[in-house]
Amino acid sequence: MAIPEKQILVCQSFRLKGDPKGICHKQTDGFLQYIEEEILDRGLDMQVIATGCLKQCESGPIMVVQPDNWWFKGVDSEEVIDAILDGVEDGEPPAEYLIG
């Protein structure tokens, strides 16, 4: 399998003992599948990865696009995901969801 051009990290709030805590996993049910389907539909060379806690709970749910190092806050709907993926395609992140 080829190495993908980009990766999307989706916080799933997993902690040391594996139990999900925090806000991200509670508000992202079904998002991983939606992101995967959108990536395929758009023909993007990306991989989706569910992560442990990204330590940005006050801004959650969190999604990160690498290697661009774009950190997004408030990723709580398909509309936000679509805006982020549009930004990936355009090479310009949607500023309203960026952290920092």
C-alpha positions as semicolon CSV with decimal commas, in nm:
position;residue;x (nm);y (nm);z (nm)
1;M;0,000;0,000;0,000
2;A;0,128;0,345;-0,092
3;I;0,188;0,610;0,171
4;P;-0,094;0,868;0,157
5;E;-0,020;1,229;0,069
6;K;-0,207;1,357;0,376
7;Q;-0,356;1,228;0,698
8;I;-0,662;1,340;0,889
9;L;-0,636;1,286;1,264
10;V;-0,972;1,277;1,440
11;C;-0,966;1,301;1,818
12;Q;-1,161;1,019;1,977
13;S;-1,066;1,111;2,336
14;F;-0,904;0,775;2,421
15;R;-0,696;0,792;2,738
16;L;-0,417;0,578;2,878
17;K;-0,640;0,287;2,980
18;G;-0,835;0,302;2,654
19;D;-1,154;0,454;2,790
20;P;-1,292;0,745;2,588
21;K;-1,348;1,056;2,796
22;G;-1,401;1,417;2,706
23;I;-1,605;1,586;2,437
24;C;-1,462;1,466;2,105
25;H;-1,582;1,106;2,096
26;K;-1,930;1,206;2,217
27;Q;-1,986;1,451;1,931
28;T;-1,822;1,264;1,642
29;D;-2,031;0,948;1,619
30;G;-2,031;0,836;1,257
31;F;-1,786;1,106;1,144
32;L;-1,501;0,867;1,065
33;Q;-1,714;0,682;0,811
34;Y;-1,844;1,009;0,665
35;I;-1,488;1,144;0,625
36;E;-1,372;0,818;0,462
37;E;-1,662;0,830;0,215
38;E;-1,599;1,197;0,132
39;I;-1,229;1,132;0,074
40;L;-1,314;0,851;-0,169
41;D;-1,586;1,055;-0,343
42;R;-1,346;1,348;-0,388
43;G;-1,055;1,129;-0,500
44;L;-0,825;1,263;-0,228
45;D;-0,505;1,077;-0,136
46;M;-0,567;1,082;0,240
47;Q;-0,591;0,845;0,533
48;V;-0,822;0,891;0,833
49;I;-0,683;0,806;1,177
50;A;-0,874;0,796;1,506
51;T;-0,646;0,925;1,779
52;G;-0,618;0,944;2,152
53;C;-0,687;1,271;2,327
54;L;-0,527;1,566;2,145
55;K;-0,548;1,780;2,460
56;Q;-0,765;2,053;2,307
57;C;-1,087;1,959;2,489
58;E;-1,204;2,319;2,531
59;S;-1,214;2,353;2,150
60;G;-1,341;2,004;2,062
61;P;-1,423;1,812;1,863
62;I;-1,077;1,837;1,707
63;M;-0,952;1,736;1,363
64;V;-0,596;1,779;1,232
65;V;-0,474;1,767;0,871
66;Q;-0,112;1,658;0,833
67;P;0,148;1,732;0,704
68;D;-0,006;2,081;0,677
69;N;-0,046;2,093;1,057
70;W;-0,392;2,249;1,027
71;W;-0,573;2,210;1,362
72;F;-0,949;2,254;1,347
73;K;-1,191;2,317;1,634
74;G;-1,564;2,264;1,662
75;V;-1,577;1,984;1,407
76;D;-1,928;1,884;1,504
77;S;-2,116;1,846;1,174
78;E;-2,088;1,721;0,819
79;E;-2,101;2,086;0,708
80;V;-1,778;2,163;0,898
81;I;-1,609;1,850;0,761
82;D;-1,711;1,948;0,407
83;A;-1,564;2,298;0,458
84;I;-1,237;2,147;0,582
85;L;-1,215;1,903;0,290
86;D;-1,296;2,189;0,049
87;G;-1,001;2,372;0,205
88;V;-0,776;2,070;0,155
89;E;-0,873;2,062;-0,212
90;D;-0,819;2,439;-0,249
91;G;-0,496;2,446;-0,046
92;E;-0,647;2,702;0,194
93;P;-0,792;2,604;0,532
94;P;-1,127;2,754;0,637
95;A;-1,011;3,018;0,886
96;E;-1,327;3,010;1,098
97;Y;-1,244;2,659;1,222
98;L;-0,866;2,693;1,267
99;I;-0,713;2,681;1,614
100;G;-0,463;2,961;1,667
